[in-house]
């Protein structure tokens, strides 16, 4: 049956997981339905990428990245005709540095539909990769097209996300966040290896340095607003994607007062590691690393 989700392991394994409800409908049972050991290093990121360079194949494929800098394609993981098999893996491309984050988007014109992959590495660099239109026989083949720096300070790229197909958000373990304008010219160009394909470009739009006091771990877009969290400040910060301004900062984790060996009292906060936003309920649920769960209700104002 079709997997409900995929997970990556520190051992380099990528696994497909099925979830089913028990007979009472109260508890989920999880089962690994298949796995692949393509990587020799820890799997750091997974992404769904358009499965073909041609418009007649809308299927997506699963891609996995690892600390060794390699990205593999699992072409049948989402294919019903192949029983969602994860047994096969094909090396798509390799980077010189460890990859810690990955995201994908698609550029569509009247003539072609091209998948774009962006990776973030341990040296704070973000790289765009594109699939040439002249290599139809190898739909997993990607080539690098541009390299940018995720921040003014060297630090690994912890999170990245394409928003509205024309913006890229990148975050680092220093708490920095950058919003990039993503463009792809309609004209095809020829690369050094003779490949023909589009040339995607990133242009820095907004620079939010020290947004958090540590690694950014959550990036979520809701319309034209971006929600972020990271570090140990216990905050969720809303950023306007149209102008880069901070809309609001919420202390989702008030902190716990602890006493050290010298008798002094310290305020220990925890990082928000995940959020669920419900427009129907008008609320946000924040989950902190220490296990606390809080609900926040949205309030409309006239300001």
Secondary structure as UniProt FT lines:
FT   STRAND          5..8
FT   TURN            10..11
FT   STRAND          14..21
FT   TURN            23..24
FT   STRAND          28..36
FT   STRAND          43..50
FT   TURN            55..56
FT   STRAND          60..66
FT   TURN            67..68
FT   STRAND          70..74
FT   TURN            75..78
FT   HELIX           80..82
FT   TURN            83..84
FT   STRAND          90..94
FT   STRAND          99..108
FT   STRAND          113..121
FT   TURN            122..123
FT   STRAND          125..130
FT   TURN            133..134
FT   TURN            136..137
FT   TURN            139..140
FT   STRAND          143..149
FT   STRAND          157..163
FT   TURN            164..166
FT   STRAND          167..172
FT   TURN            173..174
FT   STRAND          177..184
FT   STRAND          189..190
FT   TURN            192..193
FT   STRAND          196..197
FT   STRAND          200..208
FT   TURN            209..210
FT   STRAND          216..222
FT   TURN            223..224
FT   STRAND          225..230
FT   TURN            231..232
FT   STRAND          235..240
FT   TURN            241..243
FT   STRAND          246..251
FT   STRAND          256..259
FT   TURN            261..262
FT   STRAND          265..268
FT   STRAND          272..278
FT   TURN            279..282
FT   STRAND          283..288
FT   TURN            289..290
FT   STRAND          293..297
//
